[in-house]
């Protein structure tokens, strides 16, 4: 019913954004996936906003609230914490400062998306749960995007770590992960390129992928996944190319401890001089509290700054220093060959994600992507720990070019893969990159995890047909050599007779075939033990994997 009404909700958008909803078709397939067709890219963006709102309007409203720094009005205290972070990191200020660097066609695209979501809210006011959300504008929208990307890059872990509320999440104990495989004619029996896009995200919520197909008459024809609030495909395929993302764990954030002036709590030492902290006040509105709450926020030469009982710390976050990540994804969407795709990557505005690429022209490619700072190579600085915040020697101001990042194109092995493990273990051992040739300050992963170890067992020297490719993708077997830094597989060597209270459980576990099927009692016992250890080992430097 809403699809029919949608075509008639013209509002007053035609003159404001050259959007005519009557030109837009939303066709859903048997799975409910929306296929959006329209003459122009902005109209397609309008259509995906409308379709996504039909399916999950509440989550989209939270995205909008974050862009307006009004999460507190909808979610109370927890939401206000997010508003505080947005203001602390000066995300809206950066959007304002860099707005004119965006390309006109990209601005038109996000204008179409914003118009679509505003139109849906106006057409269905009873579905608006958070009244502060609408209307919103393009700068609100981009603020929400930059905030979301900064969370993906680790801000949600770094700030609580500084404030002492919790330690940063251990990558290996993250229950989420993703797999991606690319093969070309060297490896496939059919002579075609194969690409597996296997993101491990939750089924719902703010980081759940939403599948869609977007097609305009301006050369945009992408099928794939986007996160709530996305106006384009984040990873997927068009008729010529495709790519997959997996999360990578290079060093994306730097934490500095400032040397404060004993005589002035708002001054810090920098190159031998006392420098004033910039002091402002974040005005926060919290649901259920009738007054606006004021909270001081600080800024140093290094960036956002917080005061704690342990000291004063600054965060320097590349993800919040460039607002063009979404525009780069747009260029990737519109690319029709590897040359255009690599040109899009050369923007270096997307601050994270491994990228596995394949195309119909037999090209495969992998890059451990990121917006990587050009850091001081002095080995006295431990960049993955806390850095001295009293010298320009630790204040980086430049970023590396795309050519300086670990990457492969058409290795002789004919295949590339990543399962959230090291970029230096991406193909046959004979063709892997030498990690010694890359900047150690980037903090790239150097280890195998269980999934990558299993892939190395499955991909041998033989060529792969499509059924075999699918079996590799859906494989549920742990590797022969488990990749747990604390030797968790030693449980397999227990003498069950010595533990009569749990003898049956130990026996079942030792008979486990190491397959993660839903009916496996051995897998259930393993997981219970695993998560118990994960909780007990918080704060360790473990690089394990599920």
Beta strands, then each sheet from edge to edge (+ up, - down):
strand 1: 25-28
strand 2: 34-38
strand 3: 177-183
strand 4: 194-200
strand 5: 210-216
strand 6: 221-226
strand 7: 235-237
strand 8: 241-246
strand 9: 253-258
strand 10: 260-261
strand 11: 264-270
strand 12: 273-276
strand 13: 278-284
strand 14: 293-300
strand 15: 303-308
strand 16: 311-317
strand 17: 354-359
strand 18: 364-368
strand 19: 386-389
strand 20: 407-409
strand 21: 415-418
sheet 1: 1+ 2- 5- 6+ 7- 8+ 17- 18+ 20-
sheet 2: 4+ 3- 21+
sheet 3: 13+ 14- 15+ 16- 9+ 19+
sheet 4: 10+ 11- 12+
end
